[in-house]
Amino acid sequence: MNGHQPSWRKPAGMLIILGLIAVLAFTVTTVIEAIGGLSPIAAIPVYAIAGILWIAPLRPLLQWMETGQWRRPKN
């Protein structure tokens, strides 16, 4: 044993990520009829933006899981 204690942040962060995915899935199933009613040309940007937006909260969360800080330290 090297004396390194495992961090509780990683399992907690994984549970938060699963929660975010569940919220996203609920949101998508709630608004899918409105998106499905759009023309394919109008739906492409909606799907592209939604595909990018769900990743946005992950960067600070992954940073916190690794370092315990929400923001990268200023150098």
Secondary structure, 3 states (H helix, E strand, C coil): CCCCCCCCHHHHHHHHHHHHHHHHHHHHHHHHHHHHCCCHHHHHHHHHHHHHHCCCCHHHHHHHHHHCCCCCCCC
